[in-house]
Amino acid sequence: MAIVRQTLVYDGPGGPFEGVIAYEDEVETPRPGVLVIPNILGQKESDNVHAENLAKLGYVGFACDVFGQGRRKTRESPAMSEYMDELNADRALLRDRLVASLGVLKGFGHVDPAKTAAVGYCFGGKCALDMARAGLDIRGAVSFHGVYDRPDYANVNPIGPKLLVCHGWEDPIAPPDAMVALGKELTESGADWQIHAYGNAGHAFTDIELKGHSPHPAVAYEERADRRSWAAMQHFLAELFV
């Protein structure tokens, strides 16, 4: 059994968009689908690897695109946050692009459209939370070292999707008071939520590309938090898709 990658170009507001979907080549019955939402840099190889790793767990993983086809950044880009800033300034547009990406996942032939979830990294973690806040049709969402500021539209109440937040305690972008505020927000919105806070871990703790050469000690790869948060995600998804 092998994992197949397939590039998908799809429409959405401000598109086109380009993502990569991954699945087992011998899939005969529909599988749960998991949307993978990238960080500040946009859709890239590490997101495709996440999608493949989800496929190895028996899901269909879709590393989606919310910036637009060809709109990508690197860590050396002079305006690295440009595309992210555009969407931070228009959370309704971000929501609508997430709706388009989710629609592609639900419409893919190997996916059971009644069984979908989202996982996101950094900015993508915010996106995963926004999907739940907006009441999109997913069973659950996982935020890895996400950003917790609320959108400028009201949360649905109750929030239906279950939520797992994997948080680095030393994260300078989302300090402990932001994490506590998120818990309060989700409680007030009637969500089924859990937060796992990892000691000695900061922002981007899953990003192995930062291993050994982080520009900031609190924005760095941390192996234990990476391993433990992936295990927590596996348990969460298994429970979600029973």
Accessible surface in RSA format (square Angstrom, percent):
REM  Atomic radii and reference values for relative SASA: ProtOr
REM  Chains: A
REM  Algorithm: Lee & Richards
REM  Probe-radius: 1.40
REM  Slices: 20
REM RES _ NUM      All-atoms   Total-Side   Main-Chain    Non-polar    All polar
REM                ABS   REL    ABS   REL    ABS   REL    ABS   REL    ABS   REL
RES MET A   1   145.07  75.1  68.96  45.6  76.11 181.2  61.72  52.5  83.35 110.4
RES ALA A   2    54.44  50.1  48.46  74.8   5.98  13.6  54.11  76.2   0.33   0.9
RES ILE A   3    48.30  27.5  21.55  16.1  26.75  64.5  21.55  15.5  26.75  72.6
RES VAL A   4    49.26  32.4  45.97  41.6   3.30   7.9  49.26  42.8   0.00   0.0
RES ARG A   5    94.42  39.6  67.74  34.5  26.68  63.5  36.14  49.4  58.28  35.3
RES GLN A   6    70.32  39.3  65.37  47.8   4.95  11.8  24.89  53.0  45.43  34.5
RES THR A   7    78.76  56.0  54.60  55.4  24.15  57.6  27.43  36.8  51.32  77.6
RES LEU A   8    27.75  15.5  25.74  18.4   2.02   5.1  27.75  19.5   0.00   0.0
RES VAL A   9    86.56  57.0  55.44  50.2  31.12  75.0  55.44  48.2  31.12  84.4
RES TYR A  10    19.09   8.9  11.53   6.6   7.57  19.7  19.09  14.3   0.00   0.0
RES ASP A  11   123.52  86.5 109.80 109.3  13.72  32.5  35.60  83.8  87.92  87.7
RES GLY A  12    24.18  29.8   0.00   N/A  24.18  29.8  12.00  32.9  12.18  27.3
RES PRO A  13    52.43  38.2  39.29  35.8  13.14  47.8  51.70  42.7   0.74   4.6
RES GLY A  14    64.17  79.1   0.00   N/A  64.17  79.1  31.10  85.3  33.07  74.1
RES GLY A  15    32.76  40.4   0.00   N/A  32.76  40.4   4.61  12.6  28.15  63.0
RES PRO A  16    64.89  47.3  62.44  56.9   2.45   8.9  62.89  51.9   2.00  12.5
RES PHE A  17     1.75   0.9   1.75   1.1   0.00   0.0   1.75   1.1   0.00   0.0
RES GLU A  18    56.26  32.3  55.89  42.3   0.37   0.9   6.15  11.9  50.10  40.9
RES GLY A  19     0.33   0.4   0.00   N/A   0.33   0.4   0.33   0.9   0.00   0.0
RES VAL A  20    16.26  10.7  16.26  14.7   0.00   0.0  16.26  14.1   0.00   0.0
RES ILE A  21     0.00   0.0   0.00   0.0   0.00   0.0   0.00   0.0   0.00   0.0
RES ALA A  22     0.07   0.1   0.07   0.1   0.00   0.0   0.07   0.1   0.00   0.0
RES TYR A  23    25.05  11.7  25.03  14.2   0.01   0.0   6.33   4.8  18.71  23.1
RES GLU A  24    21.59  12.4  20.92  15.8   0.67   1.6   0.52   1.0  21.07  17.2
RES ASP A  25    71.53  50.1  42.16  42.0  29.37  69.4  15.33  36.1  56.20  56.0
RES GLU A  26   101.90  58.5  84.83  64.2  17.07  40.6  35.26  68.2  66.63  54.4
RES VAL A  27    14.13   9.3   1.65   1.5  12.48  30.1   1.89   1.6  12.25  33.2
RES GLU A  28   164.74  94.6 125.01  94.6  39.72  94.6  46.80  90.5 117.94  96.3
RES THR A  29    91.10  64.8  89.10  90.3   2.01   4.8  68.66  92.2  22.45  33.9
RES PRO A  30    83.60  60.9  66.17  60.3  17.43  63.4  66.41  54.8  17.19 106.8
RES ARG A  31    55.81  23.4  55.81  28.5   0.00   0.0  15.13  20.7  40.69  24.7
RES PRO A  32    21.14  15.4  21.14  19.3   0.00   0.0  21.14  17.5   0.00   0.0
RES GLY A  33     0.00   0.0   0.00   N/A   0.00   0.0   0.00   0.0   0.00   0.0
RES VAL A  34     0.00   0.0   0.00   0.0   0.00   0.0   0.00   0.0   0.00   0.0
RES LEU A  35     0.00   0.0   0.00   0.0   0.00   0.0   0.00   0.0   0.00   0.0
RES VAL A  36     0.00   0.0   0.00   0.0   0.00   0.0   0.00   0.0   0.00   0.0
RES ILE A  37     0.00   0.0   0.00   0.0   0.00   0.0   0.00   0.0   0.00   0.0
RES PRO A  38     3.23   2.4   2.35   2.1   0.88   3.2   2.35   1.9   0.88   5.5
RES ASN A  39    13.18   9.1  12.40  12.0   0.78   1.9   0.51   1.2  12.67  12.2
RES ILE A  40    34.49  19.6  34.25  25.5   0.23   0.6  34.25  24.7   0.23   0.6
RES LEU A  41     7.50   4.2   6.70   4.8   0.80   2.0   6.70   4.7   0.80   2.2
RES GLY A  42     3.40   4.2   0.00   N/A   3.40   4.2   3.40   9.3   0.00   0.0
RES GLN A  43    17.58   9.8  11.63   8.5   5.95  14.2   0.00   0.0  17.58  13.3
RES LYS A  44    41.98  20.5  34.46  21.1   7.52  17.9  40.85  36.8   1.13   1.2
RES GLU A  45    95.98  55.1  89.75  67.9   6.23  14.8  64.18 124.1  31.80  26.0
RES SER A  46    33.34  28.2  27.73  37.0   5.60  12.9  25.25  53.8   8.09  11.3
RES ASP A  47     3.51   2.5   3.51   3.5   0.00   0.0   0.00   0.0   3.51   3.5
RES ASN A  48    12.77   8.8  12.66  12.2   0.11   0.3   0.00   0.0  12.77  12.3
RES VAL A  49    59.31  39.0  59.31  53.7   0.00   0.0  59.31  51.5   0.00   0.0
RES HIS A  50    36.41  19.9  36.41  25.3   0.00   0.0  24.53  25.3  11.88  13.8
RES ALA A  51     0.00   0.0   0.00   0.0   0.00   0.0   0.00   0.0   0.00   0.0
RES GLU A  52    37.35  21.4  37.35  28.3   0.00   0.0   1.60   3.1  35.75  29.2
RES ASN A  53    47.45  32.7  45.65  44.1   1.80   4.3   7.57  18.2  39.88  38.5
RES LEU A  54     0.24   0.1   0.24   0.2   0.00   0.0   0.24   0.2   0.00   0.0
RES ALA A  55     0.00   0.0   0.00   0.0   0.00   0.0   0.00   0.0   0.00   0.0
RES LYS A  56   132.37  64.6 104.88  64.4  27.49  65.4  62.21  56.0  70.15  74.7
RES LEU A  57    69.87  38.9  41.10  29.4  28.78  72.3  46.43  32.6  23.44  63.1
RES GLY A  58    19.08  23.5   0.00   N/A  19.08  23.5  15.17  41.6   3.91   8.8
RES TYR A  59    25.57  11.9  24.00  13.7   1.57   4.1  10.90   8.2  14.67  18.1
RES VAL A  60     0.24   0.2   0.24   0.2   0.00   0.0   0.24   0.2   0.00   0.0
RES GLY A  61     0.00   0.0   0.00   N/A   0.00   0.0   0.00   0.0   0.00   0.0
RES PHE A  62     0.00   0.0   0.00   0.0   0.00   0.0   0.00   0.0   0.00   0.0
RES ALA A  63     0.00   0.0   0.00   0.0   0.00   0.0   0.00   0.0   0.00   0.0
RES CYS A  64     0.00   0.0   0.00   0.0   0.00   0.0   0.00   0.0   0.00   0.0
RES ASP A  65     1.13   0.8   0.30   0.3   0.83   2.0   0.21   0.5   0.93   0.9
RES VAL A  66     5.59   3.7   4.03   3.6   1.56   3.8   4.03   3.5   1.56   4.2
RES PHE A  67     2.42   1.2   1.38   0.9   1.04   2.7   1.54   0.9   0.87   2.5
RES GLY A  68     2.36   2.9   0.00   N/A   2.36   2.9   2.36   6.5   0.00   0.0
RES GLN A  69    74.88  41.9  54.62  39.9  20.26  48.2  15.23  32.4  59.66  45.2
RES GLY A  70    68.59  84.6   0.00   N/A  68.59  84.6  36.99 101.5  31.60  70.8
RES ARG A  71    72.12  30.3  71.86  36.6   0.26   0.6  32.53  44.5  39.59  24.0
RES ARG A  72    72.98  30.6  53.95  27.5  19.04  45.3  41.27  56.4  31.71  19.2
RES LYS A  73    29.96  14.6  20.00  12.3   9.96  23.7   4.75   4.3  25.21  26.9
RES THR A  74    76.03  54.1  73.95  75.0   2.07   4.9  68.32  91.8   7.70  11.6
RES ARG A  75    82.94  34.8  58.23  29.7  24.71  58.8  37.50  51.3  45.44  27.5
RES GLU A  76   147.15  84.5 118.97  90.0  28.18  67.1  74.01 143.2  73.14  59.7
RES SER A  77    26.29  22.2  12.98  17.3  13.31  30.6   6.62  14.1  19.67  27.6
RES PRO A  78   145.27 105.9 100.88  92.0  44.39 161.3 112.95  93.3  32.32 200.8
RES ALA A  79    49.24  45.3  41.07  63.4   8.17  18.6  49.24  69.3   0.00   0.0
RES MET A  80    64.87  33.6  60.29  39.9   4.58  10.9  59.27  50.4   5.60   7.4
RES SER A  81    37.25  31.5  35.92  47.9   1.32   3.1  13.38  28.5  23.87  33.4
RES GLU A  82    71.94  41.3  64.89  49.1   7.05  16.8  25.25  48.8  46.69  38.1
RES TYR A  83    33.17  15.5  32.53  18.5   0.65   1.7   2.36   1.8  30.81  38.0
RES MET A  84    34.15  17.7  34.05  22.5   0.10   0.2  26.38  22.4   7.77  10.3
RES ASP A  85    69.60  48.8  64.44  64.1   5.16  12.2  27.68  65.1  41.92  41.8
RES GLU A  86    77.12  44.3  64.29  48.6  12.83  30.6  42.99  83.1  34.13  27.9
RES LEU A  87     2.00   1.1   2.00   1.4   0.00   0.0   2.00   1.4   0.00   0.0
RES ASN A  88    49.85  34.4  33.61  32.5  16.24  39.1  18.89  45.5  30.96  29.9
RES ALA A  89    88.30  81.2  48.86  75.4  39.44  89.7  61.01  85.9  27.29  72.3
RES ASP A  90    61.91  43.4  58.79  58.5   3.12   7.4  17.32  40.8  44.59  44.5
RES ARG A  91    10.98   4.6  10.13   5.2   0.84   2.0   5.13   7.0   5.84   3.5
RES ALA A  92    36.77  33.8  36.13  55.8   0.64   1.4  36.13  50.9   0.64   1.7
RES LEU A  93    51.44  28.6  48.50  34.7   2.94   7.4  50.52  35.5   0.93   2.5
RES LEU A  94     0.00   0.0   0.00   0.0   0.00   0.0   0.00   0.0   0.00   0.0
RES ARG A  95    65.83  27.6  65.28  33.3   0.55   1.3  12.85  17.6  52.98  32.1
RES ASP A  96    57.19  40.1  54.25  54.0   2.94   7.0  12.00  28.2  45.20  45.1
RES ARG A  97    19.44   8.2  18.34   9.4   1.10   2.6   0.62   0.9  18.82  11.4
RES LEU A  98     0.36   0.2   0.36   0.3   0.00   0.0   0.36   0.3   0.00   0.0
RES VAL A  99    70.46  46.4  67.66  61.2   2.81   6.8  67.83  58.9   2.64   7.2
RES ALA A 100    20.76  19.1   8.44  13.0  12.32  28.0  18.41  25.9   2.35   6.2
RES SER A 101     0.09   0.1   0.09   0.1   0.00   0.0   0.00   0.0   0.09   0.1
RES LEU A 102     9.15   5.1   9.15   6.5   0.00   0.0   9.15   6.4   0.00   0.0
RES GLY A 103    40.98  50.5   0.00   N/A  40.98  50.5  31.33  86.0   9.66  21.6
RES VAL A 104    36.14  23.8  26.17  23.7   9.97  24.0  33.25  28.9   2.89   7.8
RES LEU A 105     0.00   0.0   0.00   0.0   0.00   0.0   0.00   0.0   0.00   0.0
RES LYS A 106    39.64  19.3  33.09  20.3   6.55  15.6  30.34  27.3   9.30   9.9
RES GLY A 107    66.28  81.7   0.00   N/A  66.28  81.7  35.94  98.6  30.34  68.0
RES PHE A 108    29.81  14.9  23.33  14.4   6.48  16.9  27.20  16.5   2.60   7.5
RES GLY A 109    70.97  87.5   0.00   N/A  70.97  87.5  41.77 114.6  29.20  65.4
RES HIS A 110    56.75  31.0  55.45  38.5   1.30   3.3  33.95  35.0  22.80  26.5
RES VAL A 111     6.06   4.0   0.00   0.0   6.06  14.6   0.00   0.0   6.06  16.4
RES ASP A 112    35.73  25.0  35.36  35.2   0.38   0.9   3.83   9.0  31.90  31.8
RES PRO A 113    70.91  51.7  68.59  62.5   2.32   8.4  69.05  57.0   1.86  11.6
RES ALA A 114    67.71  62.3  48.52  74.9  19.19  43.7  58.12  81.8   9.60  25.4
RES LYS A 115    59.17  28.9  59.17  36.3   0.00   0.0  16.79  15.1  42.38  45.1
RES THR A 116     1.07   0.8   0.60   0.6   0.47   1.1   0.00   0.0   1.07   1.6
RES ALA A 117     0.00   0.0   0.00   0.0   0.00   0.0   0.00   0.0   0.00   0.0
RES ALA A 118     0.00   0.0   0.00   0.0   0.00   0.0   0.00   0.0   0.00   0.0
RES VAL A 119     0.21   0.1   0.21   0.2   0.00   0.0   0.21   0.2   0.00   0.0
RES GLY A 120     0.00   0.0   0.00   N/A   0.00   0.0   0.00   0.0   0.00   0.0
RES TYR A 121    11.01   5.1  11.01   6.3   0.00   0.0  10.27   7.7   0.74   0.9
RES CYS A 122    11.28   8.5  11.28  12.6   0.00   0.0   5.07  12.8   6.21   6.7
RES PHE A 123     3.74   1.9   2.02   1.3   1.72   4.5   2.22   1.3   1.52   4.3
RES GLY A 124     0.00   0.0   0.00   N/A   0.00   0.0   0.00   0.0   0.00   0.0
RES GLY A 125     0.00   0.0   0.00   N/A   0.00   0.0   0.00   0.0   0.00   0.0
RES LYS A 126     7.79   3.8   7.79   4.8   0.00   0.0   0.48   0.4   7.32   7.8
RES CYS A 127     0.00   0.0   0.00   0.0   0.00   0.0   0.00   0.0   0.00   0.0
RES ALA A 128     0.00   0.0   0.00   0.0   0.00   0.0   0.00   0.0   0.00   0.0
RES LEU A 129     1.79   1.0   1.56   1.1   0.23   0.6   1.56   1.1   0.23   0.6
RES ASP A 130     1.02   0.7   0.47   0.5   0.55   1.3   0.73   1.7   0.29   0.3
RES MET A 131     0.51   0.3   0.00   0.0   0.51   1.2   0.51   0.4   0.00   0.0
RES ALA A 132     0.09   0.1   0.09   0.1   0.00   0.0   0.09   0.1   0.00   0.0
RES ARG A 133     0.55   0.2   0.55   0.3   0.00   0.0   0.53   0.7   0.03   0.0
RES ALA A 134    22.78  20.9   1.49   2.3  21.29  48.4   4.77   6.7  18.01  47.7
RES GLY A 135    38.83  47.9   0.00   N/A  38.83  47.9   9.47  26.0  29.36  65.8
RES LEU A 136    26.14  14.6  19.82  14.2   6.32  15.9  22.82  16.0   3.32   8.9
RES ASP A 137   103.65  72.6  93.34  92.9  10.30  24.4  36.40  85.7  67.25  67.1
RES ILE A 138    12.49   7.1   0.00   0.0  12.49  30.1   2.47   1.8  10.01  27.2
RES ARG A 139    84.29  35.4  74.73  38.1   9.55  22.7  31.83  43.5  52.45  31.8
RES GLY A 140     0.00   0.0   0.00   N/A   0.00   0.0   0.00   0.0   0.00   0.0
RES ALA A 141     0.89   0.8   0.35   0.5   0.55   1.2   0.49   0.7   0.41   1.1
RES VAL A 142     0.07   0.0   0.07   0.1   0.00   0.0   0.07   0.1   0.00   0.0
RES SER A 143     0.74   0.6   0.03   0.0   0.71   1.6   0.03   0.1   0.71   1.0
RES PHE A 144     1.29   0.6   1.29   0.8   0.00   0.0   1.29   0.8   0.00   0.0
RES HIS A 145     2.31   1.3   2.23   1.6   0.08   0.2   2.31   2.4   0.00   0.0
RES GLY A 146     0.07   0.1   0.00   N/A   0.07   0.1   0.00   0.0   0.07   0.2
RES VAL A 147    32.43  21.3  32.43  29.4   0.00   0.0  32.43  28.2   0.00   0.0
RES TYR A 148    12.38   5.8   4.68   2.7   7.70  20.0   4.94   3.7   7.44   9.2
RES ASP A 149    70.36  49.3  56.88  56.6  13.48  31.9  49.58 116.7  20.79  20.7
RES ARG A 150   126.84  53.3 106.17  54.1  20.67  49.2  43.54  59.5  83.30  50.5
RES PRO A 151    12.91   9.4   0.32   0.3  12.59  45.8   0.84   0.7  12.07  75.0
RES ASP A 152   125.88  88.2  82.34  82.0  43.55 103.0  50.79 119.5  75.10  74.9
RES TYR A 153    45.48  21.2  31.52  17.9  13.96  36.3  40.01  30.1   5.47   6.7
RES ALA A 154    92.08  84.7  63.20  97.5  28.88  65.7  71.96 101.3  20.12  53.3
RES ASN A 155    20.68  14.3   4.36   4.2  16.31  39.3   3.81   9.2  16.86  16.3
RES VAL A 156    54.44  35.8  47.08  42.6   7.36  17.7  54.43  47.3   0.01   0.0
RES ASN A 157   106.11  73.2  69.06  66.7  37.04  89.2  23.70  57.0  82.40  79.6
RES PRO A 158    96.94  70.7  86.91  79.2  10.03  36.5  86.91  71.8  10.03  62.4
RES ILE A 159     4.95   2.8   0.00   0.0   4.95  11.9   0.00   0.0   4.95  13.4
RES GLY A 160    58.05  71.6   0.00   N/A  58.05  71.6  37.05 101.7  21.01  47.1
RES PRO A 161     6.72   4.9   5.38   4.9   1.33   4.9   6.41   5.3   0.31   1.9
RES LYS A 162    80.68  39.4  80.68  49.5   0.00   0.0  32.61  29.3  48.07  51.2
RES LEU A 163     1.76   1.0   1.07   0.8   0.69   1.7   1.07   0.8   0.69   1.9
RES LEU A 164     1.53   0.9   1.09   0.8   0.44   1.1   1.09   0.8   0.44   1.2
RES VAL A 165     0.00   0.0   0.00   0.0   0.00   0.0   0.00   0.0   0.00   0.0
RES CYS A 166     0.00   0.0   0.00   0.0   0.00   0.0   0.00   0.0   0.00   0.0
RES HIS A 167     0.16   0.1   0.16   0.1   0.00   0.0   0.00   0.0   0.16   0.2
RES GLY A 168     0.00   0.0   0.00   N/A   0.00   0.0   0.00   0.0   0.00   0.0
RES TRP A 169   107.59  43.2 105.20  50.9   2.39   5.6  78.78  42.0  28.81  46.7
RES GLU A 170    95.04  54.6  83.56  63.2  11.47  27.3  28.26  54.7  66.78  54.5
RES ASP A 171     2.76   1.9   0.20   0.2   2.56   6.1   0.00   0.0   2.76   2.8
RES PRO A 172    69.39  50.6  38.35  35.0  31.04 112.8  47.56  39.3  21.83 135.7
RES ILE A 173    89.72  51.1  66.41  49.5  23.32  56.2  71.67  51.6  18.05  49.0
RES ALA A 174     0.86   0.8   0.49   0.8   0.37   0.8   0.86   1.2   0.00   0.0
RES PRO A 175    52.55  38.3  52.49  47.8   0.07   0.2  52.55  43.4   0.00   0.0
RES PRO A 176    46.36  33.8  46.36  42.3   0.00   0.0  46.36  38.3   0.00   0.0
RES ASP A 177   104.16  73.0  92.16  91.7  12.00  28.4  47.32 111.4  56.84  56.7
RES ALA A 178    29.81  27.4  22.39  34.6   7.42  16.9  28.98  40.8   0.83   2.2
RES MET A 179    21.50  11.1  21.50  14.2   0.00   0.0  21.46  18.2   0.03   0.0
RES VAL A 180    97.19  64.0  90.06  81.5   7.13  17.2  95.49  83.0   1.70   4.6
RES ALA A 181    57.90  53.2  49.21  75.9   8.69  19.8  53.77  75.7   4.12  10.9
RES LEU A 182     2.41   1.3   0.00   0.0   2.41   6.1   1.87   1.3   0.54   1.5
RES GLY A 183     5.11   6.3   0.00   N/A   5.11   6.3   5.11  14.0   0.00   0.0
RES LYS A 184   133.93  65.3 124.76  76.6   9.17  21.8  99.06  89.2  34.87  37.1
RES GLU A 185     7.50   4.3   5.28   4.0   2.22   5.3   5.08   9.8   2.42   2.0
RES LEU A 186     0.35   0.2   0.35   0.2   0.00   0.0   0.35   0.2   0.00   0.0
RES THR A 187    85.42  60.8  71.70  72.7  13.72  32.7  65.27  87.7  20.14  30.4
RES GLU A 188    99.13  56.9  74.25  56.2  24.89  59.3  46.36  89.7  52.78  43.1
RES SER A 189     5.71   4.8   5.62   7.5   0.09   0.2   0.09   0.2   5.62   7.9
RES GLY A 190    44.60  55.0   0.00   N/A  44.60  55.0  26.39  72.4  18.21  40.8
RES ALA A 191    15.46  14.2   0.00   0.0  15.46  35.2   0.28   0.4  15.18  40.2
RES ASP A 192    81.88  57.4  72.34  72.0   9.54  22.5  30.93  72.8  50.95  50.8
RES TRP A 193    87.20  35.0  63.68  30.8  23.52  55.2  55.94  29.8  31.26  50.7
RES GLN A 194    71.33  39.9  68.33  49.9   3.00   7.1  23.57  50.2  47.76  36.2
RES ILE A 195    39.89  22.7  13.40  10.0  26.50  63.9  13.40   9.6  26.50  71.9
RES HIS A 196    60.77  33.2  55.82  38.8   4.95  12.7  43.12  44.4  17.65  20.5
RES ALA A 197    49.03  45.1  17.83  27.5  31.20  71.0  17.93  25.3  31.09  82.4
RES TYR A 198    23.43  10.9  20.76  11.8   2.66   6.9  22.81  17.1   0.62   0.8
RES GLY A 199    49.77  61.4   0.00   N/A  49.77  61.4  26.94  73.9  22.82  51.1
RES ASN A 200   112.87  77.8  90.84  87.8  22.03  53.0  19.62  47.2  93.25  90.1
RES ALA A 201     1.71   1.6   0.00   0.0   1.71   3.9   1.71   2.4   0.00   0.0
RES GLY A 202     7.87   9.7   0.00   N/A   7.87   9.7   0.42   1.2   7.45  16.7
RES HIS A 203    12.96   7.1  12.96   9.0   0.00   0.0   6.07   6.3   6.89   8.0
RES ALA A 204     6.04   5.5   6.04   9.3   0.00   0.0   6.04   8.5   0.00   0.0
RES PHE A 205     0.00   0.0   0.00   0.0   0.00   0.0   0.00   0.0   0.00   0.0
RES THR A 206    14.71  10.5   6.12   6.2   8.60  20.5   3.01   4.0  11.70  17.7
RES ASP A 207    21.69  15.2  15.87  15.8   5.82  13.8  13.81  32.5   7.88   7.9
RES ILE A 208   109.10  62.1 101.23  75.4   7.88  19.0 101.23  72.9   7.88  21.4
RES GLU A 209    81.84  47.0  72.70  55.0   9.14  21.8  40.43  78.2  41.41  33.8
RES LEU A 210     3.94   2.2   3.46   2.5   0.49   1.2   3.46   2.4   0.49   1.3
RES LYS A 211   127.03  62.0 114.78  70.4  12.25  29.2  67.05  60.4  59.98  63.9
RES GLY A 212    84.94 104.7   0.00   N/A  84.94 104.7  42.66 117.1  42.28  94.7
RES HIS A 213   126.55  69.2 106.17  73.8  20.38  52.1  84.42  87.0  42.12  49.0
RES SER A 214    37.54  31.7   9.05  12.1  28.49  65.6   9.15  19.5  28.39  39.8
RES PRO A 215   116.26  84.7  71.69  65.4  44.57 162.0  85.50  70.6  30.76 191.2
RES HIS A 216    85.40  46.7  84.61  58.8   0.79   2.0  56.52  58.3  28.88  33.6
RES PRO A 217   129.18  94.1  97.86  89.2  31.32 113.8 107.53  88.8  21.65 134.5
RES ALA A 218    20.12  18.5  16.01  24.7   4.11   9.3  20.12  28.3   0.00   0.0
RES VAL A 219    32.14  21.1  32.14  29.1   0.00   0.0  32.14  27.9   0.00   0.0
RES ALA A 220    25.80  23.7  24.07  37.1   1.74   4.0  24.07  33.9   1.74   4.6
RES TYR A 221    34.62  16.2  15.39   8.8  19.23  50.1   4.18   3.1  30.44  37.5
RES GLU A 222    30.78  17.7  28.34  21.4   2.44   5.8  16.83  32.6  13.95  11.4
RES GLU A 223    80.30  46.1  76.91  58.2   3.39   8.1  47.34  91.6  32.96  26.9
RES ARG A 224   103.50  43.5 103.50  52.8   0.00   0.0  30.49  41.7  73.01  44.2
RES ALA A 225     1.91   1.8   1.10   1.7   0.81   1.8   1.33   1.9   0.58   1.5
RES ASP A 226    34.21  24.0  34.04  33.9   0.16   0.4   0.97   2.3  33.24  33.1
RES ARG A 227   125.26  52.6 115.76  59.0   9.50  22.6  69.18  94.6  56.07  34.0
RES ARG A 228   125.92  52.9 119.22  60.8   6.69  15.9  35.33  48.3  90.59  54.9
RES SER A 229     0.57   0.5   0.57   0.8   0.00   0.0   0.00   0.0   0.57   0.8
RES TRP A 230    54.17  21.7  54.17  26.2   0.00   0.0  40.63  21.7  13.53  22.0
RES ALA A 231    54.81  50.4  48.06  74.2   6.75  15.4  49.29  69.4   5.51  14.6
RES ALA A 232    18.29  16.8   5.48   8.5  12.80  29.1  14.81  20.9   3.47   9.2
RES MET A 233     0.00   0.0   0.00   0.0   0.00   0.0   0.00   0.0   0.00   0.0
RES GLN A 234    64.31  36.0  60.20  44.0   4.11   9.8  16.94  36.1  47.38  35.9
RES HIS A 235   130.70  71.4 124.24  86.4   6.46  16.5  88.71  91.4  41.99  48.9
RES PHE A 236     8.26   4.1   5.52   3.4   2.73   7.1   7.61   4.6   0.64   1.8
RES LEU A 237     0.00   0.0   0.00   0.0   0.00   0.0   0.00   0.0   0.00   0.0
RES ALA A 238    57.62  53.0  46.41  71.6  11.20  25.5  51.60  72.7   6.01  15.9
RES GLU A 239   100.40  57.6  85.54  64.7  14.86  35.4  34.71  67.1  65.70  53.6
RES LEU A 240    14.78   8.2   3.55   2.5  11.23  28.2   6.43   4.5   8.36  22.5
RES PHE A 241    18.92   9.5   6.31   3.9  12.61  32.8   6.67   4.0  12.25  35.1
RES VAL A 242   146.47  96.4  98.68  89.3  47.79 115.1 123.13 107.0  23.33  63.3
END  Absolute sums over single chains surface
CHAIN  1 A    10110.0       7710.6       2399.4       5765.1       4344.9
END  Absolute sums over all chains
TOTAL         10110.0       7710.6       2399.4       5765.1       4344.9
